[in-house]
Structures are given as C-alpha cells and as structure tokens.
C-alpha cells in the first residue's frame, strides 16, 4: 500500500519564535490525534536542528540541498550537513528553484542522488508552466524532467523517492488543476516509472499533488487513485489549515 503523505513547504517564511510555535502546534496535534497519513514539514535550513531536537518524531525536511558533497560553494548546504543535524529528507527541484535559480534537470538529478547516498528521502518536484500546458506540451515536459532526473537511479533507490507533481501555473495563483487533471498526470508519471522499472515499483511510489491545495479542495484531489497526498505551500503556514488537510485522510 502506498504511503499517503501531507507535506508542508514553508518556503522563506517564519521567524524562529514563529517556527517554534507552529512546529509545537503540529507536533501536539498529531500526538493528540494520530493521523492516517504521514506528515512532513519542509522548513528553512536554519530551523532544522532545533526542530529535530525538540520534536524527535516529526519528519523534518529541508527545502533544498546542494548538488555538491563539500567544498568552495559559499552559501550551499550539503547532504552530509543535513544528515548531521538529523534532517529526514529534502525537497528537490521545486519550481521556484527551477525558475529563480535556473536549476536544470541534470542538477536536480544530482541532488536526488546525493540525498539518497546520505540516507535522506528526496521529494522530487516536476511540473509544467502555463504556456506548456496551453500548448499541450505538459506531458512532454514532465516526461523529460522525470527521465533526466530519476531514470539513472537503481530500482532500489527510485523506490525511496517521493514525487510531487506541481503545475507551476497553479502555485500561489489561486488556480488549481482539476482533480481530473491531477489524476491524469499522476497516472502518466506512474506509467513512465512502470515502463522503466516495472509495475511493482511504480505502484509503490507516492506521488503528491502541489498547487494551491487547501481544505476546501483537498478531499476531491486526494481521493483520486493516483494522488497520494499533497505538497502544501500557503496552507501549511497555520495550524488550522494544515491540520484540516491532515484530517482529510480520516474522511477518505
């Protein structure tokens, strides 16, 4: 049975006191009401050590990772550093990293591999921009992103990857892919993996949807057979919305 996952991506938000408060609220909530899904928080690098020290049972991910193991790369944070402060994984290839930092599929693939080599779980992000969706090239784009970044992995390693499909045109815009659109692309991605690695591995990999997910639309999206949860942005920044999304799996 595939893991059902609700993952929050805080992006560049929250001061340390605000972060401590929200982490405590999330931890308290899931301790008091054990969820029927896995809960992940993707938080700024600077808060990870504190988060793991004070909330040992929380799955804490970084929002990025360096493609380099070590060396003269000012400002970068390596997989080994993240492992040393007990991070559980990393979000890799987010559309904002692709857009603002010009990350390539090859760089993203290197980040996935270095995360796995250090025992960190990667959340690999893919997805098309609006122009690519309108021109009917969305499947072509997702295929290229997935094949270049992931298909050099061994069957054992790819089985450890979480995939997050993010239609870029639906992130922070208020627009959301319809549940049918999400299901179509998730099934397509799973089919790509099945062609390369076989049905058993493809059926074991969790594929999350990311793009303006909120409590009002999550149940219909999460109910689709190839959607295994969400990578959540804005709704992950307050306990009321985030806990409501976690609770969706008590209703499905």
Secondary structure, DSSP 8 states (H G I E B T S, - for coil): ----EEEEE--S---HHHHHHHHHHHHHHHHHS--SSEEEEEE-GGGHHHHHHH-TTSEEEES---SSSSSS-TT---HHHHHHTT--EEEES-HHHHHHH---HHHHHHHHHHHHHTT-EEEEEE---HHHHHTT-HHHHHHHHHHHHHTTS-HHHHTT-EEEEE-GGGSSSS----HHHHHHHHHHHHHHHHHHH-HHHHHHS-EEEESS--HHHHHHHHTSTT--EEEESGGGSSHHHHHHHHHGGGT-
